[in-house]
C-alpha cells in the first residue's frame, strides 16, 4: 500500500516512464477531460446509447479484456515450467546429470547402469507433475470460485439497452452507470453526474472523497491526470451520488493498470513464503554438510572413490525433500476446496496458512457483530419525549436524498404510512442536496415548501450536528414539535447538556442516535447550496435505531477466543454503542480509543497502546489502516473483516483480508478470502481449516527432516566400520521413492484437536530442535539391525553384503513409514489417534511392498535377496521397540518444550 502511495505521490509522467504506460492513453484521457460531451463521444466513436454488441466484440479483440495483467493465471506450459522452479528439483536434476555421466556416458556399453538415472527421473517426474496438476487445478478452482463473486457493471448498449456484465468485458466507448458502492470499472470520462463523490484513497492515500463532475477542464493538458475531476479511475469507488460515464481506457492501459504492473512484481513475501524459504534453506544446508562427510568416510575406508561418489549421490537424493513443493501445493489446494464447501472462498492460496496463523481479528461492528437489520426504535424531541413530528422531518430527508442510502434511511422509509399523509412529492419539492460523506458524517436535502420557502433538513451524527445548531425547537407544553407554531430557544449550555444526556441514555440502551435539524431560507436563495449553508441550524430532535447483536455472535466470539484469536473492533460508530454491543457478545472492553484521540498520538505511542485497546471507534479508512499496520509491526498476524467502502484499504494492509459476497465491489477485490455468509461462525471454520492445512505441511517437513537426520547418523556409522556399503545406491533410491509415495496422502490426514487451539506460525528453530532430538532415535535401531545382520545372520563379509543390505533396506523403509504415524500426532498412534483412511491405506501398502520386494522378480535387478523367516521376529521386535522409545521421547519432548508439531 505504501509503495502504491509513494508511486502516486510523484508526478504522473514519472509513473508513465516507470511503468511503460502508453503515452497515447495519457493524451487521450487529457483530451477527453478538456472537451465537452459531444467531442468525447465522437473521439471514442460512440454516443449516448452506447456501442453495439458487434462493435464491443471488435474492440475487445483490439484492446483485450478489461483486466490488469497480474490478475490472469499463467498458461499451462508456464505453470509446468514453474513446477520445476524449486531448489530441491534443481539438486535432483544435477544429481541425475552427474549420475548419467558416471553410470551411462563413461562406462562401456555392456557396463552401463540406467537404474539410478531412472529412479531419480521418476522422482523428479512425480514431484513436478503432481505439483503442476495441483497448481493447475487450484488455479482453475480459484478462477471458478472467483466467478461466484464476479464484479459486474451496468452498461448501456445500443439496441439492447441496459445490461449487467462482468467488468472484464467492458471496452473503450462503453457507456456505464455508476452509483454509490460501485467500483469504477475502467478509466472513464463523466458525461452526466449528480452529487458524485469518489474515494481515491487507494490511489492517492487521501481519506476524503473527491467531488467529481461532468464539466470540461480546458487546461487538462497542463495538469496531472489524477487531478482531473471529470475523470474516474479504475479501482476507485463511488462513495455517494450517481453518474453516467464513457470508458476511455481499459485493462493495462488504465492509470491503475500501469502502476499495478510495476508494483506486483516485487510484492513482499508473506509469513508463509518466508517460513517455507527458511525451512528449505535449513534442509539444503544440512545436506551440503552431510553428503561430503559420507563421501570422504566411504572413500577413505573402502578405498573405492567411484563407489563412494555413487553412494554419496544416492545419499544426496535421500536427503532432498523433493516432495515439499507438491505437499505444500496439495495441502493448500485441498484446503481451498474444503473451505469452499464450508462457504469460505479462497482467492489467494497462501492466505489459507495466514488465516490459520491469525492471532488478532480486526472487525467492523455493523453486520458482523450485529444483525445488520436496523429498525427505527424511537423518535424524540429535544426533551426526550416521543414525537411524531421529528419522524416526519427524518422521513422527508431520507426520501428525497439520492446519495449513499444506508440501512438507517431504509429503516426510516419503512414508515410508508407517512408517504401519503405528508404528500412528500406534492407539498415538498426537492431543489438541492448536500450529500453524505464520511468526514462530515451528515447529509442535507433542501425542499421547496408549499409557501415557496426553502427548508434545509439535515440528519447526521450527534456531535457533528450539535456543533452546527445555534437553536433548538421548544415543543412547548404539548411536547410535540411544530415548526410553524413552536418557538426556537437558544442552544445554550443547559440545552446542550440535555441533548447530550438524552443521547448518552439512548446509546447506553444500544441505540444508534442521529439528530435532525432544520433551517429555513427565502425562496430567492440561489439553488447552489453548499456546506456553508449547514450552519445556524435549529435542532428538532432525535431518531434512535436499534441494530441488535446476532444470536450467533456471542458463541462465535467465544469459539474464536478459544482458538487463540483476539478480537478488536474497528468501527466508524461511536464508542458508547460499540461498548454496549461488545459487552453483549462477550468481547472484553479494556481500553477505547476514538479517531480524534488516534490522530493526536504518535506511531510509537500507538505501538505501545495498540495491544491493550480492544475498541477503536469513529475511525476513518486510513486510521483503520494505521491500527492494522501497528498490530503487524508488533509481530501479530492480523486478519481484517470488512465489507464497506471504507474497509478496502485496511483489507489490503492486513495479513489476510476477509470480506463477504454481499460486500461492495472494492472490498471484494481487496480481500484474500470471501465468506458466503456474513457470520463469524463461518470464519471460525476457515481458521480451523487454515490450521489443519498448516499442520499437514509441518508434519511432512518434520518427518522428512528427522528421518533424514537419523539416516545420516546410520550412514556415517555403518560406513566407518563395515567392509562394504551398508546399502547400495539403488537401494537408497528405491527406498526414498517408496517413502515419498507413502507421503502423498498427508494432505488428506486429520489433525489433533489440541493442535487447532492456538495460532501456528513457521519456526525454523523448532524444526532444527525437533530434527536433533527425534532423528537419532531411528539410528539406534538401525545400529541394532546392523548388529543382528552382522552377528546373528553372519552377513559380515563382502560375499554376504546383499543379505545385510536387504535386511537394512526393509527395516529402514518400515521404520521410516511407521514414523509417519508416530509424528503426525502427539497422542499414542493406533490407540488414541488414527490417521485418516488414505494415510493408513497408502503407508500399509508401501510397507507390504517393502517386505515383498526381496521375494519378487525385481529382487535380482535391485540386487536384493530373500530374507530368512528368522529375520521377521527380529524385525517385529526392533520396530515395536522403536515405536515405544519414540513415544517415550515424544512425551518427554512435549513436557520439556510444550510443543510437538
C-alpha positions in Angstrom: 0.0 0.0 0.0 2.8 2.4 1.0 4.6 1.6 -2.3 1.5 2.4 -4.2 1.0 5.7 -2.5 4.7 6.6 -3.0 4.3 6.0 -6.7 1.2 8.1 -6.9 2.8 11.0 -5.0 5.2 11.6 -7.8 4.0 13.4 -11.0 2.0 11.2 -13.3 4.6 11.4 -16.1 7.2 9.6 -13.9 4.7 6.8 -13.4 4.3 6.6 -17.1 8.1 6.2 -17.7 8.5 3.8 -14.7 5.6 1.5 -15.8 5.7 1.8 -19.5 2.2 3.2 -19.7 1.2 4.2 -23.3 1.7 7.9 -23.7 -1.2 7.9 -26.2 -3.6 6.8 -23.4 -2.5 9.8 -21.3 -3.1 12.2 -24.2 -6.5 10.6 -24.8 -7.5 11.0 -21.2 -6.4 14.6 -21.2 -8.3 15.3 -24.5 -11.4 13.6 -23.1 -11.2 15.8 -20.0 -10.7 19.1 -21.8 -13.6 18.7 -24.3 -17.3 18.7 -24.0 -19.5 15.6 -24.1 -20.2 15.6 -27.9 -16.4 15.7 -28.7 -15.8 12.8 -26.2 -18.5 10.7 -27.8 -17.1 11.4 -31.3 -13.5 10.7 -30.2 -14.4 7.3 -28.8 -16.8 6.6 -31.7 -19.8 6.1 -29.5 -22.9 8.0 -28.5 -25.4 8.3 -25.6 -26.9 4.9 -26.5 -23.5 3.3 -26.3 -22.0 0.9 -28.8 -23.4 -2.2 -30.4 -22.6 -5.8 -29.4 -20.7 -6.3 -32.6 -18.6 -3.1 -32.0 -17.9 -4.3 -28.4 -16.6 -7.6 -29.7 -14.4 -5.9 -32.3 -12.9 -3.6 -29.7 -12.4 -6.4 -27.2 -10.3 -8.1 -30.0 -8.3 -4.9 -30.4 -7.8 -3.8 -26.8 -8.2 -7.1 -25.0 -10.1 -7.9 -21.8 -10.5 -5.2 -19.2 -8.1 -6.9 -16.8 -4.8 -5.9 -15.3 -2.1 -8.3 -16.3 -1.1 -9.7 -12.9 -4.7 -11.0 -12.3 -4.5 -13.6 -15.1 -3.5 -17.1 -14.2 -0.4 -18.2 -16.1 -0.7 -20.5 -19.2 -0.5 -24.3 -18.6 3.0 -24.6 -20.0 4.2 -21.7 -17.8 2.8 -23.5 -14.8 4.5 -26.7 -15.9 7.9 -24.9 -16.1 7.3 -23.2 -12.8 6.7 -26.7 -11.2 10.5 -27.3 -11.9 11.5 -24.0 -10.3 12.4 -25.3 -6.9 15.9 -25.7 -5.3 15.2 -29.4 -4.4 14.3 -30.2 -8.0 17.4 -28.4 -9.2 19.5 -30.6 -6.9 17.9 -33.8 -8.2 18.4 -32.7 -11.8 22.1 -32.0 -11.0 22.3 -35.5 -9.4 20.7 -37.1 -12.4 23.2 -35.3 -14.7 26.2 -36.4 -12.7 24.9 -40.0 -12.5 24.2 -40.1 -16.2 27.9 -39.2 -16.8 29.3 -41.7 -14.3 26.8 -44.6 -15.0 26.0 -44.2 -18.7 28.4 -41.9 -20.6 31.8 -43.0 -19.2 31.3 -46.9 -18.9 31.5 -49.3 -21.8 28.0 -50.2 -23.3 27.9 -53.5 -21.5 28.6 -51.9 -18.1 26.1 -49.1 -18.4 23.7 -48.8 -15.5 20.5 -46.8 -16.0 18.8 -47.6 -12.7 20.0 -44.5 -10.7 19.1 -42.1 -13.5 15.7 -43.8 -14.0 14.8 -43.7 -10.3 15.9 -40.1 -9.9 14.0 -39.2 -13.1 10.8 -40.9 -11.8 11.2 -38.9 -8.5 11.5 -35.6 -10.5 8.5 -36.5 -12.6 6.3 -37.5 -9.6 7.2 -34.3 -7.7 6.9 -31.8 -10.6 3.9 -33.5 -12.3 1.9 -33.7 -9.0 2.8 -30.1 -8.2 1.8 -29.0 -11.7 -1.5 -30.9 -11.5 -2.3 -29.4 -8.1 -1.4 -25.9 -9.0 -3.2 -26.1 -12.4 -6.3 -27.5 -10.6 -6.1 -24.9 -7.8 -5.8 -22.1 -10.4 -8.8 -23.4 -12.2 -10.7 -23.8 -8.9 -9.7 -20.3 -7.9 -11.0 -18.9 -11.2 -14.2 -20.8 -10.7 -14.6 -19.7 -7.1 -13.8 -16.1 -8.1 -16.6 -16.3 -10.8 -19.0 -16.9 -7.9 -18.3 -13.3 -6.7 -17.6 -11.7 -10.1 -17.6 -7.9 -10.2 -20.1 -6.5 -12.7 -21.0 -3.1 -14.1 -24.2 -1.7 -15.6 -23.6 -0.7 -19.3 -25.7 0.9 -21.9 -25.6 -0.9 -25.3 -27.2 0.3 -28.5 -30.3 -1.7 -29.5 -30.3 -3.8 -26.3 -30.5 -1.1 -23.5 -29.0 -1.5 -20.0 -27.1 -4.7 -19.2 -25.3 -6.1 -16.2 -22.0 -7.5 -17.5 -18.6 -8.6 -16.0 -16.2 -5.6 -15.9 -13.7 -7.7 -17.9 -16.0 -7.5 -20.9 -16.0 -3.7 -21.0 -14.3 -1.8 -23.8 -13.4 1.8 -24.7 -16.6 3.6 -25.8 -18.9 1.7 -23.5 -21.4 4.0 -21.6 -21.6 2.9 -17.9 -23.9 3.8 -15.0 -22.3 4.4 -11.6 -23.9 4.7 -8.2 -22.9 4.5 -4.5 -20.8 1.5 -3.6 -19.8 0.7 -7.2 -16.2 0.1 -8.1 -15.1 2.2 -11.1 -14.6 -0.5 -13.8 -12.1 1.4 -16.0 -10.7 4.9 -16.7 -13.7 6.9 -17.8 -14.9 10.4 -18.6 -18.0 11.5 -16.7 -20.7 12.8 -19.1 -23.5 13.3 -16.5 -23.3 13.4 -12.7 -25.4 14.1 -9.6 -23.6 14.8 -6.3 -20.9 12.4 -7.2 -18.2 11.7 -4.6 -15.4 9.2 -5.4 -12.9 7.7 -2.9 -9.5 7.6 -4.4 -7.7 6.7 -1.2 -6.3 3.5 -2.8 -4.5 5.7 -5.4 -3.7 8.9 -3.5 -3.9 8.0 0.2 -6.4 10.8 0.8 -9.1 9.8 3.1 -11.6 12.4 1.9 -13.7 11.5 -1.1 -13.2 13.7 -4.2 -16.2 15.5 -5.7 -16.5 14.7 -9.4 -18.5 16.4 -12.2 -19.0 16.4 -15.9 -17.8 19.9 -16.8 -14.8 20.1 -19.3 -11.4 21.2 -17.9 -9.9 23.3 -20.7 -6.3 23.3 -19.3 -6.3 19.5 -18.8 -3.1 19.1 -20.8 -1.2 21.1 -18.1 -2.5 19.0 -15.2 -1.7 15.6 -13.8 -4.3 13.1 -15.0 -5.1 12.1 -11.4 -6.1 15.8 -10.7 -8.7 15.9 -13.4 -12.1 15.9 -11.6 -14.2 14.9 -14.6 -12.3 11.6 -14.9 -12.8 8.4 -12.8 -10.1 5.8 -12.4 -10.2 2.0 -12.4 -10.2 0.5 -8.9 -11.5 3.6 -7.1 -15.1 3.6 -5.8 -18.2 5.7 -5.6 -19.0 6.9 -2.1 -22.2 8.8 -2.9 -24.2 10.2 -5.8 -24.6 8.8 -9.2 -23.2 9.3 -12.7 -23.1 8.2 -16.3 -19.6 7.9 -17.8 -18.0 6.8 -21.1 -15.0 4.5 -20.9 -11.7 5.9 -22.3 -9.1 3.2 -21.3 -9.3 -0.4 -20.1 -7.0 -3.1 -18.7 -3.3 -2.4 -18.5 -3.8 1.0 -20.3 -5.6 2.4 -17.3 -3.9 4.5 -14.6 -4.2 1.8 -12.0 -3.2 -1.0 -14.5 0.0 0.8 -15.5 1.0 1.1 -11.8 -0.1 -2.3 -10.7 2.3 -3.8 -13.3 5.2 -2.2 -11.6 4.2 -2.9 -8.0 3.0 -6.5 -8.2 6.3 -7.9 -9.4 8.1 -7.2 -6.1 5.2 -8.0 -3.7 6.6 -8.5 -0.2 6.8 -12.1 1.0 4.1 -13.3 3.3 5.0 -15.1 6.6 4.1 -18.3 4.7 6.6 -17.7 1.9 9.3 -16.7 4.4 8.7 -19.8 6.5 8.9 -22.2 3.5 12.2 -20.5 2.4 13.8 -20.7 5.9 12.9 -24.4 6.1 14.2 -25.1 2.6 17.5 -23.4 3.4 17.8 -25.4 6.6 17.4 -28.7 4.8 19.8 -27.7 2.0 22.5 -26.6 4.4 22.2 -29.9 6.3 22.6 -31.9 3.0 25.6 -29.8 1.9 27.3 -30.6 5.2 26.5 -34.3 5.5 27.0 -35.6 1.9 30.7 -34.6 1.6 31.3 -36.2 5.1 29.8 -39.5 4.0 31.7 -39.4 0.7 35.0 -38.8 2.4 34.4 -41.5 5.1 33.5 -44.1 2.4 36.3 -43.1 0.1 39.0 -43.5 2.9 37.6 -46.6 4.5 36.7 -48.6 1.3 39.3 -47.0 -0.9 36.9 -47.1 -3.8 36.2 -43.4 -4.6 33.9 -44.1 -7.6 31.7 -46.3 -5.4 31.9 -43.7 -2.6 30.8 -41.0 -5.1 27.8 -43.1 -6.3 26.8 -43.8 -2.7 27.1 -40.0 -1.8 24.9 -39.2 -4.8 22.3 -41.6 -3.6 22.5 -40.1 -0.1 22.0 -36.6 -1.6 18.9 -37.9 -3.3 17.7 -39.4 0.0 18.3 -36.1 1.8 16.4 -34.0 -0.8 12.8 -33.3 0.3 11.7 -33.1 -3.4 8.1 -33.6 -2.5 7.9 -30.4 -0.4 6.5 -28.2 -3.2 3.9 -30.8 -4.1 2.9 -31.4 -0.5 2.6 -27.7 0.2 0.5 -27.1 -3.0 -1.7 -30.1 -2.5 -2.4 -29.1 1.1 -3.3 -25.5 0.1 -5.4 -26.6 -2.8 -7.3 -29.2 -0.8 -7.7 -26.6 2.0 -9.2 -24.2 -0.6 -11.7 -26.8 -1.9 -12.7 -27.9 1.6 -13.2 -24.3 2.7 -15.3 -23.6 -0.3 -17.7 -26.4 0.8 -17.9 -24.5 4.1 -18.9 -21.3 2.4 -15.4 -19.8 2.5 -13.9 -18.8 -0.8 -10.1 -18.5 -1.1 -8.9 -16.0 -3.7 -5.2 -16.4 -2.8 -3.9 -19.9 -1.8 -1.2 -18.6 0.7 -4.0 -16.9 2.6 -5.0 -20.3 4.0 -2.0 -20.6 6.2 -2.2 -16.9 7.1 -5.8 -17.3 8.4 -4.6 -20.3 10.5 -1.8 -18.2 11.9 -4.1 -15.2 12.6 -3.9 -14.3 16.3 -5.9 -11.0 16.0 -9.0 -10.4 14.1 -10.0 -6.7 13.5 -13.7 -6.5 12.6 -16.2 -3.8 11.9 -19.3 -3.9 14.2 -22.2 -3.3 11.9 -23.5 -6.5 10.2 -20.6 -8.6 11.6 -21.4 -8.5 15.3 -24.9 -7.3 14.7 -27.9 -8.4 12.6 -27.3 -5.6 10.0 -31.0 -5.0 10.2 -31.7 -1.6 11.5 -35.1 -0.8 13.0 -36.3 2.7 13.9 -36.9 2.2 17.6 -37.7 5.8 18.7 -38.1 9.4 17.6 -37.9 12.0 20.3 -38.0 15.8 20.7 -35.2 17.7 22.4 -36.6 16.9 25.9 -36.6 13.1 25.2 -40.3 12.7 24.6 -41.8 10.6 21.8 -42.8 13.0 19.0 -44.1 12.1 15.5 -43.1 15.5 14.1 -39.4 14.5 14.3 -40.1 11.3 12.4 -41.7 13.4 9.6 -38.6 15.5 9.1 -36.4 12.4 9.1 -38.7 10.8 6.5 -38.6 13.8 4.2 -34.8 13.8 4.5 -34.4 10.1 3.7 -37.0 10.0 0.9 -35.5 12.9 -1.1 -31.8 12.0 -0.8 -30.1 10.3 -3.8 -26.7 9.7 -2.2 -25.4 6.9 -0.1 -28.7 5.4 1.2 -27.8 3.3 4.2 -29.7 0.9 6.5 -30.9 3.8 8.7 -32.5 5.5 5.8 -34.2 2.3 4.9 -35.5 1.9 8.4 -37.0 5.4 8.3 -38.6 4.7 4.9 -40.2 1.6 6.3 -42.7 4.0 7.8 -44.5 4.1 4.4 -47.7 5.3 6.1 -46.1 8.8 6.2 -45.7 9.0 2.4 -49.3 9.7 1.6 -50.0 11.5 4.8 -47.2 14.1 4.2 -47.8 14.2 0.5 -44.0 14.2 0.2 -43.9 14.7 -3.6 -46.7 17.3 -3.8 -46.0 19.6 -0.8 -42.2 19.2 -0.8 -40.3 19.6 -4.0 -36.6 18.8 -3.8 -34.4 21.7 -5.1 -30.9 20.6 -4.0 -28.9 18.1 -1.9 -25.7 18.2 0.1 -24.7 14.5 0.0 -23.3 12.4 2.9 -19.5 11.9 3.2 -17.5 10.0 5.8 -15.8 13.1 7.2 -18.9 15.3 7.8 -21.0 12.3 8.9 -24.2 14.1 7.9 -26.3 14.9 4.8 -28.9 17.5 3.9 -31.7 17.9 1.5 -33.3 21.3 0.5 -37.0 21.2 -0.1 -39.3 23.9 -1.6 -42.4 24.1 0.7 -46.0 25.0 -0.2 -45.3 28.6 0.9 -42.4 28.9 -1.5 -39.7 29.0 1.1 -36.8 26.5 1.1 -36.4 24.1 4.0 -33.0 22.5 4.7 -33.3 19.3 6.6 -30.0 17.9 8.0 -29.6 14.5 9.5 -26.4 13.1 11.0 -24.2 12.1 13.9 -24.9 13.8 17.3 -21.6 15.7 17.8 -21.4 16.9 14.2 -25.0 18.2 14.1 -24.8 19.7 17.6 -21.8 21.8 16.6 -23.9 23.4 13.8 -27.0 24.1 15.9 -27.5 27.6 17.4 -31.1 27.0 18.4 -33.4 24.2 19.5 -37.2 23.9 18.9 -39.0 24.1 22.3 -42.1 21.8 21.8 -44.0 23.7 24.5 -46.5 22.2 26.9 -47.9 19.8 24.4 -44.4 18.4 24.0 -44.7 18.0 20.2 -42.7 19.8 17.6 -44.5 22.1 15.1 -42.2 24.3 13.1 -44.9 26.8 12.4 -46.1 27.3 16.0 -43.2 26.3 18.3 -40.6 28.8 19.3 -36.9 28.3 19.0 -34.8 28.6 22.1 -31.0 29.3 22.1 -28.7 26.3 22.1 -27.1 27.3 25.5 -25.0 25.0 27.8 -28.2 23.8 29.6 -29.9 22.7 26.4 -26.6 21.2 25.1 -26.3 19.1 28.3 -30.0 18.0 28.0 -29.3 16.8 24.4 -26.0 15.1 25.3 -27.6 13.4 28.4 -30.5 12.1 26.3 -28.1 10.9 23.6 -26.0 9.1 26.1 -29.0 7.4 27.7 -30.1 6.2 24.2 -26.6 5.0 23.4 -26.4 3.0 26.7 -29.6 1.3 25.6 -27.7 0.1 22.5 -29.4 2.6 20.2 -27.6 4.4 17.4 -28.7 8.0 17.6 -28.9 10.7 14.9 -30.0 14.3 15.3 -32.4 16.0 12.9 -32.1 19.8 12.4 -33.7 22.3 10.1 -33.2 25.8 8.6 -35.5 27.9 6.5 -34.3 30.0 3.6 -36.1 32.6 1.4 -37.4 31.4 -1.9 -34.9 33.8 -3.6 -31.9 31.8 -2.3 -29.7 30.6 -5.2 -30.1 26.9 -5.9 -26.4 26.3 -5.2 -26.5 25.1 -1.6 -23.1 24.1 -0.1 -21.5 23.2 3.2 -21.6 26.9 4.2 -25.4 26.7 4.4 -25.2 23.9 7.0 -24.8 26.3 10.0 -27.1 28.1 12.5 -29.4 25.1 12.3 -32.4 24.6 14.6 -32.4 21.2 16.4 -35.8 19.4 16.2 -34.9 16.1 18.0 -33.5 12.6 18.0 -34.1 9.4 16.0 -32.9 6.2 17.6 -32.1 3.0 15.7 -31.5 -0.5 17.1 -29.1 -2.9 15.4 -29.2 -5.9 17.8 -26.4 -8.4 18.1 -26.7 -11.6 16.1 -27.7 -14.6 18.2 -24.7 -16.4 16.7 -22.2 -13.7 17.5 -21.6 -14.5 21.2 -20.9 -18.2 20.7 -18.7 -17.4 17.6 -16.7 -14.9 19.6 -16.2 -17.4 22.4 -15.2 -20.1 19.8 -12.6 -17.7 18.2 -11.2 -16.7 21.6 -10.8 -20.4 22.5 -8.8 -20.8 19.2 -6.5 -18.1 20.5 -7.8 -15.3 18.2 -8.2 -11.9 19.9 -10.9 -9.7 18.7 -10.6 -5.9 18.2 -13.4 -3.8 16.9 -12.5 -1.1 14.4 -15.7 0.9 13.7 -16.8 4.3 12.4 -19.6 4.2 15.0 -19.3 5.9 18.4 -17.7 4.2 21.4 -20.7 4.0 23.7 -22.9 2.0 21.3 -19.9 -0.1 20.4 -19.0 -0.9 24.1 -22.7 -2.0 24.7 -22.6 -4.4 21.8 -19.1 -5.7 22.8 -20.4 -6.4 26.3 -23.5 -8.2 24.9 -21.4 -10.5 22.7 -18.5 -11.2 25.1 -15.7 -9.0 23.8 -13.8 -7.7 26.8 -13.6 -3.9 26.7 -10.2 -2.9 28.2 -9.5 0.5 26.6 -11.3 2.5 24.0 -9.6 5.0 21.6 -11.6 7.1 19.1 -10.4 8.7 15.8 -9.7 12.1 17.3 -7.5 10.6 20.0 -5.8 8.4 17.5 -4.8 11.5 15.4 -3.2 13.0 18.5 -0.9 10.1 19.3 2.4 9.3 17.6 3.2 5.9 16.0 5.4 5.0 18.9 2.6 5.7 21.4 0.2 3.7 19.3 2.6 0.8 19.2 2.8 0.9 22.9 -1.0 1.0 23.4 -2.4 -1.0 20.5 -2.4 -4.4 22.2 -4.3 -3.1 25.2 -7.0 -1.3 23.3 -10.0 -3.5 22.3 -12.3 -0.9 20.7 -11.3 1.8 18.1 -14.3 4.0 17.4 -15.1 6.7 15.0 -12.3 5.7 12.6 -11.9 6.9 9.0 -10.4 4.5 6.4 -6.8 5.5 6.8 -7.0 5.3 10.6 -8.1 1.7 10.3 -5.0 1.1 8.1 -2.8 2.7 10.8 -4.2 0.4 13.5 -3.7 -2.8 11.4 -0.1 -1.7 10.5 0.7 -1.1 14.1 -0.5 -4.6 15.1 1.5 -6.2 12.3 4.7 -4.4 13.4 4.1 -5.8 16.9 4.5 -9.3 15.4 0.9 -10.2 15.2 -0.7 -12.0 12.2 -3.7 -9.7 11.6 -7.0 -10.6 9.9 -9.3 -7.8 8.9 -13.0 -8.5 8.3 -14.9 -5.7 6.5 -17.4 -5.2 3.7 -17.7 -1.4 3.3 -16.2 1.2 1.0 -14.1 2.4 4.0 -12.6 -1.0 4.7 -10.9 -1.6 1.3 -7.5 0.0 2.3 -7.4 -2.0 5.6 -8.3 -5.2 3.8 -5.2 -4.7 1.6 -2.9 -3.9 4.6 -3.9 -6.9 6.7 -2.1 -10.3 6.5 -5.4 -11.8 5.5 -8.2 -9.6 4.2 -11.6 -11.1 4.7 -14.8 -9.9 3.1 -18.3 -11.2 2.2 -20.0 -11.9 -1.1 -22.6 -9.1 -0.3 -19.8 -6.6 0.2 -19.3 -3.6 -2.1 -17.2 -4.3 -5.2 -14.0 -2.6 -4.0 -14.0 -4.6 -0.7 -14.3 -8.0 -2.6 -11.5 -7.0 -4.9 -9.2 -6.1 -1.9 -9.9 -9.3 0.1 -7.9 -12.6 0.1 -10.8 -14.6 1.4 -14.5 -14.2 0.9 -17.2 -15.5 3.2 -20.5 -16.6 1.6 -22.2 -15.8 4.9 -21.6 -12.7 7.0 -21.2 -14.8 10.1 -18.2 -15.2 12.5 -19.1 -18.9 12.9 -18.2 -19.4 9.2 -14.9 -17.6 9.8 -14.2 -20.0 12.7 -14.4 -22.9 10.2 -11.9 -21.0 8.0 -9.5 -20.6 10.9 -9.7 -24.4 11.7 -9.1 -25.4 8.1 -6.1 -23.0 7.8 -4.5 -24.6 10.9 -5.3 -28.1 9.6 -3.6 -27.3 6.3 -0.5 -25.9 8.1 -0.4 -28.9 10.4 -0.2 -31.3 7.5 2.5 -29.2 5.8 4.6 -29.1 9.0 4.1 -32.9 9.5 5.8 -33.6 6.2 8.7 -31.2 7.0 9.3 -32.6 10.5 9.0 -36.2 9.2 11.5 -35.6 6.4 13.9 -33.6 8.5 14.1 -36.0 11.4 14.1 -39.1 9.2 17.0 -37.7 7.1 19.0 -36.7 10.1 18.7 -40.1 11.6 19.6 -41.8 8.3 22.8 -39.8 8.1 23.9 -40.9 11.6 23.3 -44.5 10.5 25.2 -44.0 7.2 28.2 -42.4 8.8 28.4 -45.2 11.5 27.9 -48.0 9.0 30.4 -46.6 6.5 33.0 -46.3 9.2 33.1 -50.0 10.4 31.6 -52.1 7.6 33.9 -53.5 4.8 31.2 -52.9 2.3 28.5 -50.3 1.6 25.6 -50.6 4.2 23.2 -50.1 1.3 23.7 -49.8 -2.5 22.8 -46.5 -4.2 19.9 -48.2 -5.9 18.5 -49.4 -2.6 18.6 -45.9 -1.2 16.9 -44.5 -4.3 14.1 -47.1 -4.3 13.6 -46.7 -0.5 13.4 -42.9 -0.9 10.9 -43.3 -3.8 8.6 -45.6 -1.9 8.8 -43.3 1.2 7.9 -40.3 -1.0 4.9 -42.1 -2.4 3.7 -43.0 1.2 3.6 -39.3 2.0 1.4 -38.2 -0.9 -1.7 -39.0 1.2 -0.7 -36.5 4.0 -2.9 -33.7 2.7 -5.9 -35.9 3.5 -4.9 -36.5 7.1 -6.7 -35.2 10.1 -5.0 -33.0 12.8 -5.2 -33.3 16.6 -7.8 -31.1 18.3 -5.1 -29.7 20.6 -3.1 -28.5 17.6 -6.1 -26.4 16.4 -6.5 -24.5 19.6 -3.7 -21.9 19.1 -2.4 -19.9 16.1 0.5 -21.6 14.4 3.5 -19.9 12.8 6.6 -21.0 11.0 9.5 -21.8 13.3 12.8 -22.9 11.7 14.4 -23.2 15.1 11.7 -25.5 16.3 12.2 -27.7 13.2 16.0 -27.9 13.9 15.4 -28.8 17.6 12.8 -31.5 16.5 15.3 -32.9 14.0 18.2 -33.1 16.6 16.1 -34.8 19.3 13.8 -37.2 17.2 16.1 -38.1 14.3 18.8 -40.1 16.2 16.1 -42.5 17.6 15.9 -44.3 14.3 19.7 -44.5 14.2 19.7 -46.5 17.5 17.5 -49.2 15.9 19.4 -49.0 12.6 22.6 -50.0 14.6 20.6 -52.8 16.4 19.6 -54.0 12.9 23.3 -53.8 11.8 24.3 -56.0 14.8 21.5 -58.5 14.1 22.5 -58.8 10.5 26.3 -58.9 11.3 26.3 -61.2 14.2 23.1 -63.3 14.1 22.8 -63.8 10.4 26.6 -63.6 9.8 26.2 -61.1 6.9 29.6 -59.7 7.7 31.7 -60.2 4.6 31.6 -58.8 1.1 30.2 -62.1 -0.2 27.2 -61.7 2.2 26.7 -58.0 1.8 23.4 -58.4 -0.2 21.7 -60.1 2.7 22.9 -57.3 5.0 21.8 -54.6 2.6 18.4 -56.2 2.0 17.8 -56.5 5.8 18.6 -52.8 6.4 16.5 -51.8 3.3 13.4 -53.5 4.7 13.9 -52.3 8.3 14.8 -48.7 7.2 11.7 -48.4 4.9 9.3 -49.8 7.5 10.7 -47.6 10.3 10.5 -44.5 8.1 7.0 -45.3 7.1 6.0 -46.0 10.7 7.4 -42.7 11.8 4.6 -41.0 9.8 2.1 -42.4 12.3 4.4 -41.6 15.3 5.0 -37.9 14.3 1.5 -37.0 12.9 0.0 -36.8 16.4 1.1 -36.0 20.0 -1.2 -38.8 21.1 -0.4 -42.6 21.1 -0.9 -43.7 17.5 -3.3 -46.6 16.7 -4.7 -46.3 20.3 -5.6 -42.7 21.0 -5.3 -41.4 17.4 -5.7 -43.0 14.0 -4.6 -41.4 10.8 -7.1 -40.7 8.0 -8.0 -43.7 5.9 -5.9 -42.7 2.8 -2.8 -42.3 5.0 -3.3 -45.7 6.7 -4.0 -47.4 3.3 -1.0 -45.9 1.5 1.5 -46.4 4.3 0.3 -50.0 4.7 0.6 -50.7 1.0 4.2 -49.3 1.0 5.2 -51.4 4.0 3.8 -54.5 2.3 5.7 -53.7 -0.9 8.9 -53.2 1.1 8.5 -56.6 2.7 7.7 -58.4 -0.6 10.2 -56.7 -2.8 13.2 -59.0 -1.8 10.9 -62.0 -2.7 9.7 -60.5 -6.0 11.0 -61.0 -9.6 12.6 -57.5 -9.2 14.9 -58.6 -6.5 17.7 -59.6 -8.8 17.6 -56.3 -10.8 17.6 -54.4 -7.5 20.5 -56.5 -6.1 18.4 -57.9 -3.2 17.9 -61.5 -1.9 15.1 -63.2 0.0 15.3 -62.7 3.8 15.2 -65.8 6.1 12.0 -66.2 8.1 14.0 -65.9 11.3 14.6 -62.3 10.3 11.0 -61.3 10.8 10.6 -61.9 14.6 13.7 -59.7 15.0 12.1 -57.1 12.6 8.9 -57.0 14.7 10.8 -56.7 17.9 13.0 -53.9 16.5 10.0 -51.9 15.1 8.0 -52.4 18.3 10.9 -51.1 20.5 11.4 -48.3 18.0 7.8 -47.2 18.4 7.8 -47.4 22.2 11.1 -45.4 22.5 9.8 -42.8 20.1 6.6 -42.4 22.1 8.6 -42.1 25.3 10.9 -39.4 23.8 7.8 -37.7 22.3 6.2 -37.4 25.7 9.4 -36.1 27.2 9.8 -33.6 24.3 6.3 -32.3 24.8 6.8 -31.9 28.6 10.1 -30.1 28.1 9.2 -27.8 25.2 5.4 -27.7 25.4 5.1 -28.3 21.7 5.2 -31.1 19.2 4.2 -30.2 15.6 
